[in-house]
Amino acid sequence: MKKLKNWDNKTWLSSKSYISQFNKFLKTKINFNKDSKILDIGCGRANIISALQQKYKFRNKPIGIDIVSNKGVKKNIIFKRVEALKYLKKKEKYDLIIIKQTIHFFSKTNLNRLLNLAKRSLNTKGKILIFSLKTKNNKIPCFEKMRKSLKKSLKRDEYLFKIIKKNLKKTKNSYFNFNVTISKKRYLWMIKSRYISCLLDLNDKDINNGLNEIELKYNNTIKFIDTLKCISFSK
């Protein structure tokens, strides 16, 4: 499986504004206190939980796990380079488990295993929050082949949502919206860096043609709304 390395590397997803707004959204889902225990599955550089630790000064540092150990992982959290299914076999309990833009990397069987292990790892009144791209009318700027790849990925996400709903049963859906303003130059760099999973299987020729297409299609400043679906489960 190809690894996604640059989704939170100098993108809007790593910006102070995004992190601040995202964590305000989290605050509407769970009441944080110094004793809150947090696990972030697929944490990347751990920007989200690092900002939470900085604000709330948890007695137990948030734990972030990922199969990729990137440069720039935040130092005020505990990072583990490990697969989620392996890590969740530990008998540790959490008040919040975040699974952000990660479910598409799991097969049906492994997603069910992930959900079962996550449920078992929750404290009383603990929550699982699963975030994934909005599947309908997604506004992410794309070139033609990127759009086709993204649509295929989002269609699979809809299938995975059904698996999640069946497994967790009592869930609530909500949406996190972030208004993105980015220079075309920066966005071209992001595409070249394959910042999103739908770009991973495209070859270099596809990417170069896509860069030319984006160059012609968009103004120097690109604006759109990045929307995530949030599936919430409470124990």
URQUI-V706407 format. One record per residue. N is the residue number from 1. PHI is phi in whole degrees, 0 to 359 (999 if undefined). Layout:
n=N phi=PHI
n=N phi=PHI
This chain:
n=1 phi=999
n=2 phi=290
n=3 phi=257
n=4 phi=272
n=5 phi=246
n=6 phi=241
n=7 phi=296
n=8 phi=241
n=9 phi=254
n=10 phi=58
n=11 phi=243
n=12 phi=296
n=13 phi=290
n=14 phi=252
n=15 phi=285
n=16 phi=300
n=17 phi=296
n=18 phi=297
n=19 phi=299
n=20 phi=298
n=21 phi=293
n=22 phi=295
n=23 phi=289
n=24 phi=293
n=25 phi=296
n=26 phi=302
n=27 phi=296
n=28 phi=284
n=29 phi=259
n=30 phi=211
n=31 phi=271
n=32 phi=284
n=33 phi=214
n=34 phi=298
n=35 phi=266
n=36 phi=298
n=37 phi=247
n=38 phi=234
n=39 phi=235
n=40 phi=248
n=41 phi=268
n=42 phi=80
n=43 phi=283
n=44 phi=63
n=45 phi=271
n=46 phi=67
n=47 phi=298
n=48 phi=295
n=49 phi=287
n=50 phi=295
n=51 phi=294
n=52 phi=296
n=53 phi=297
n=54 phi=297
n=55 phi=278
n=56 phi=260
n=57 phi=51
n=58 phi=301
n=59 phi=295
n=60 phi=254
n=61 phi=302
n=62 phi=302
n=63 phi=251
n=64 phi=243
n=65 phi=237
n=66 phi=199
n=67 phi=274
n=68 phi=242
n=69 phi=257
n=70 phi=274
n=71 phi=292
n=72 phi=93
n=73 phi=297
n=74 phi=297
n=75 phi=267
n=76 phi=267
n=77 phi=232
n=78 phi=259
n=79 phi=253
n=80 phi=233
n=81 phi=273
n=82 phi=197
n=83 phi=286
n=84 phi=301
n=85 phi=297
n=86 phi=288
n=87 phi=294
n=88 phi=289
n=89 phi=287
n=90 phi=292
n=91 phi=266
n=92 phi=268
n=93 phi=241
n=94 phi=227
n=95 phi=272
n=96 phi=216
n=97 phi=243
n=98 phi=258
n=99 phi=236
n=100 phi=251
n=101 phi=51
n=102 phi=229
n=103 phi=298
n=104 phi=291
n=105 phi=272
n=106 phi=251
n=107 phi=286
n=108 phi=303
n=109 phi=297
n=110 phi=289
n=111 phi=295
n=112 phi=298
n=113 phi=297
n=114 phi=300
n=115 phi=295
n=116 phi=296
n=117 phi=291
n=118 phi=295
n=119 phi=301
n=120 phi=295
n=121 phi=268
n=122 phi=270
n=123 phi=289
n=124 phi=303
n=125 phi=69
n=126 phi=290
n=127 phi=228
n=128 phi=250
n=129 phi=241
n=130 phi=251
n=131 phi=245
n=132 phi=209
n=133 phi=302
n=134 phi=302
n=135 phi=269
n=136 phi=255
n=137 phi=53
n=138 phi=293
n=139 phi=258
n=140 phi=299
n=141 phi=298
n=142 phi=223
n=143 phi=266
n=144 phi=303
n=145 phi=292
n=146 phi=295
n=147 phi=297
n=148 phi=297
n=149 phi=295
n=150 phi=294
n=151 phi=300
n=152 phi=297
n=153 phi=294
n=154 phi=291
n=155 phi=296
n=156 phi=293
n=157 phi=302
n=158 phi=299
n=159 phi=296
n=160 phi=292
n=161 phi=301
n=162 phi=295
n=163 phi=296
n=164 phi=298
n=165 phi=298
n=166 phi=293
n=167 phi=285
n=168 phi=276
n=169 phi=65
n=170 phi=271
n=171 phi=235
n=172 phi=234
n=173 phi=252
n=174 phi=210
n=175 phi=225
n=176 phi=253
n=177 phi=245
n=178 phi=228
n=179 phi=278
n=180 phi=266
n=181 phi=232
n=182 phi=217
n=183 phi=288
n=184 phi=299
n=185 phi=300
n=186 phi=294
n=187 phi=292
n=188 phi=298
n=189 phi=297
n=190 phi=297
n=191 phi=297
n=192 phi=300
n=193 phi=275
n=194 phi=54
n=195 phi=285
n=196 phi=231
n=197 phi=298
n=198 phi=292
n=199 phi=265
n=200 phi=296
n=201 phi=267
n=202 phi=278
n=203 phi=277
n=204 phi=299
n=205 phi=295
n=206 phi=301
n=207 phi=295
n=208 phi=296
n=209 phi=296
n=210 phi=295
n=211 phi=299
n=212 phi=295
n=213 phi=294
n=214 phi=296
n=215 phi=304
n=216 phi=278
n=217 phi=278
n=218 phi=242
n=219 phi=287
n=220 phi=296
n=221 phi=244
n=222 phi=254
n=223 phi=233
n=224 phi=195
n=225 phi=254
n=226 phi=267
n=227 phi=242
n=228 phi=247
n=229 phi=276
n=230 phi=245
n=231 phi=256
n=232 phi=250
n=233 phi=233
n=234 phi=246
n=235 phi=287
